[in-house]
C-alpha cells in the first residue's frame, strides 16, 4: 500500500485513543478480566504485538505505562513465550521506505501471444471389461504408537491428592457461588459459618516472609497472581482471599486460606510447593474470635486489620 501521511497520522490518533481507554482500565488491574490471564488478555496482547514491536517507540508508549506493564507481563508468561518467543519492544518507530516499496512492486510484462494448442488425438475407445473383479476389503492395519505415545499411555493417571479424605457436607462450590453473586456480609459470610465443616476443612493464615523485598504495588499484585495461577488445580478444594497492604516500597502481603482437610494443602502435591515456603503459615481455630474477625475482614476487604498495621491497598480472590 502506498504511503499516505494523512491516513498514517489518523491511525496514530486512533491508537492513542484506544491506549488511553485501556490504560485507564488497567490502572487498578493486573489483567483485563479477573485475577489471571484469560482469553481477553491473549486476544488483545496478540493484536498489539506488532504495535509494540514496530510502532510504539519509548516516547509514544510513555503515557501508557499501565498498558505496557500489562503487555510485558503477558508476553513473559511461559505460555506466551512458547508461541511468540522473546518479544523485544520497539526502540524506533518503523518508517515508510519509498525505494523498498517500489522494488517490491511487480513489473508489468507484455503478455505473450497464445499459441493454438494442437488438437488432441482422439482417444481410442476403451475396451469393456468382460468380468469385474471384486476386490476384497482388507481391514485397516492398527496404527502403532510411537515411543512418546507409548510412554504417555503407560504413565499412571495422576492421583487426586485429596482422595484419602472422607466426603464433607460443606459444598465449596455453593459457597463460592454465594460469595461471587451475593452480598458478602449479608449472605456469603453467614452461609459460610452456617455450613462450614470443622472436621472436613481447615482455616489458615499466611503472611509473606519478605516484605522488605516488595517494591511497587503492581509488582506485588503480580506476585499474588502468579502464585494463584500455579495453584490452578487446587481451586476445587480451596478458597482464599489475599490482600496487599500499604503503598509502594512499604507494603506487606497476607491471606486467609480455606483448605479441605486439616493439613496445609500445599504439601500434598509437588506442583503446589513453588510459592508456599515464602509464607509463614498458622492454623486458626474456627471457634475463636480472632479467626472469625480475620475471616470477616479478609472476605469483605473491610475492617481495622489490627494485626497488619497498614492500610488496605487491594485484594485478590482464589476461587
RACOR-V494005 format. One record per run of one state. SS is the DSSP state (2 for helix, 1 for strand, 0 for the rest). FROM is the first residue (numbers start at 1). TO is the last residue. If there is no record, write none. Layout:
SS	FROM	TO
SS	FROM	TO
This chain:
0	1	4
2	5	28
0	29	38
2	39	47
0	48	48
2	49	55
0	56	57
2	58	61
0	62	64
2	65	75
0	76	77
2	78	84
0	85	97
2	98	104
0	105	146
2	147	154
0	155	171
2	172	181
0	182	183
2	184	195
0	196	200
1	201	208
0	209	210
2	211	213
0	214	216
2	217	230
0	231	231
2	232	237
1	238	247
0	248	249
1	250	260
0	261	264
2	265	268
0	269	269
2	270	272
0	273	275
2	276	278
1	279	284
0	285	288
2	289	300
0	301	311
1	312	318
0	319	319
